[in-house]
Amino acid sequence: MSPRTVPTDDRARRGRLAKARQFAEAADTVLALADDLGDVLDAYATMCIHSGIASADVVCAATLGVRSRGESHTEAVTLLRQVDRDLAKHLDVLLGIKTQAGYGHEPITSERAVRAGRAMAALLTAAERA
């Protein structure tokens, strides 16, 4: 099954890149202002996830002229895989953390937060280059 997509022009691409940057800055701010990092890892990871999703949209828009519009974010991974398999793996890492960080009752581990930060950085770098 191919992912559902929506055509994406330069204006939409720039808007998604602005959001990717905003979420990344918010993630950095959450860490910088925390008295105890353990208390903010879920918020940090959630910001990383949103930045990564927006960054993936930018990469797909710049390369394919479309972004994912599916009901499942896994469709975005499928679409991004058409552009770059390594970037798709980074997005998959973020989506694998999303439920626990955003909706679960148990906090994520510091290791998962580090992985989220690395994945976000890789995707944002690619989006900025796209």
C-alpha positions in Angstrom: 0.0 0.0 0.0 1.4 3.4 -1.0 1.2 6.2 1.5 -1.4 8.9 1.0 0.1 12.2 0.1 -0.7 15.8 -0.5 1.0 18.1 -3.0 3.3 20.5 -1.2 4.5 23.8 -2.6 7.4 26.0 -1.4 5.2 28.0 0.9 4.0 24.9 2.7 7.6 23.5 2.8 8.9 26.7 4.4 6.0 26.6 6.9 6.8 23.0 7.9 10.5 23.9 8.2 9.6 26.8 10.5 7.7 24.4 12.7 10.5 21.9 12.7 12.9 24.6 13.9 10.4 25.8 16.5 9.9 22.4 18.0 13.7 21.8 18.0 14.2 25.1 19.8 11.5 24.2 22.3 13.2 20.9 22.9 16.5 22.6 23.7 14.7 25.1 25.9 13.0 22.4 27.9 16.4 20.8 28.7 18.1 24.1 29.4 15.4 25.2 31.9 15.0 21.9 33.7 16.1 21.6 37.3 16.0 17.8 37.0 16.4 16.3 33.5 14.4 13.3 34.5 11.4 15.5 35.0 11.3 16.7 31.4 12.4 13.8 29.2 8.9 13.1 28.0 8.4 16.8 27.1 11.8 16.9 25.4 11.2 13.8 23.4 7.7 14.9 22.3 9.2 18.2 21.0 11.9 16.1 19.2 9.2 13.9 17.7 7.2 16.8 16.3 10.3 18.4 14.9 11.3 15.2 13.2 7.8 14.7 11.7 7.9 18.3 10.3 11.4 17.8 9.0 10.4 14.6 7.2 7.6 16.5 5.6 10.1 19.1 4.4 12.5 16.5 2.9 9.7 14.7 1.1 8.2 18.0 -0.2 11.6 19.2 -1.5 12.4 15.9 -3.1 9.1 14.4 -4.1 6.8 17.5 -4.2 4.5 15.8 -1.7 4.2 15.1 2.0 2.5 12.3 3.9 -1.2 12.8 4.7 -2.0 9.4 6.0 -3.8 8.6 9.2 -0.8 6.8 10.5 2.6 8.4 10.8 4.1 5.1 9.6 3.0 6.2 6.1 5.4 9.1 6.5 8.2 6.6 7.2 7.2 4.7 4.0 7.3 7.9 2.0 10.6 9.1 3.5 12.1 5.7 2.7 11.6 6.6 -1.0 14.0 9.5 -0.5 16.5 8.2 2.1 16.5 5.0 4.0 18.6 6.3 6.8 16.4 9.3 7.4 13.4 6.9 7.4 15.1 5.0 10.2 15.5 8.2 12.2 11.8 9.0 11.8 10.9 5.4 12.8 12.9 5.8 16.0 11.0 8.9 16.9 7.6 7.4 16.2 8.6 4.4 18.3 9.0 6.7 21.3 5.9 8.8 20.6 3.2 6.8 22.4 5.2 6.3 25.6 6.5 9.9 25.7 3.2 11.6 24.9 0.5 9.3 26.2 2.0 6.7 28.5 2.1 6.8 32.2 5.8 5.6 32.5 8.5 8.2 31.6 10.9 7.4 28.8 14.5 6.5 29.7 17.4 8.9 29.3 18.7 6.6 26.6 15.5 6.9 24.6 15.6 10.7 25.0 19.2 10.8 23.7 18.1 8.7 20.7 15.2 11.1 20.1 17.6 14.1 20.1 19.9 12.4 17.7 17.1 11.4 15.3 15.6 14.9 15.5 19.0 16.5 14.7 19.6 14.2 11.7 16.1 15.0 10.3 16.4 18.7 10.9 19.8 18.9 9.2 18.4 17.1 6.2 15.4 19.4 6.1 17.5 22.5 6.2 19.6 21.2 3.4 16.6 20.2 1.3 
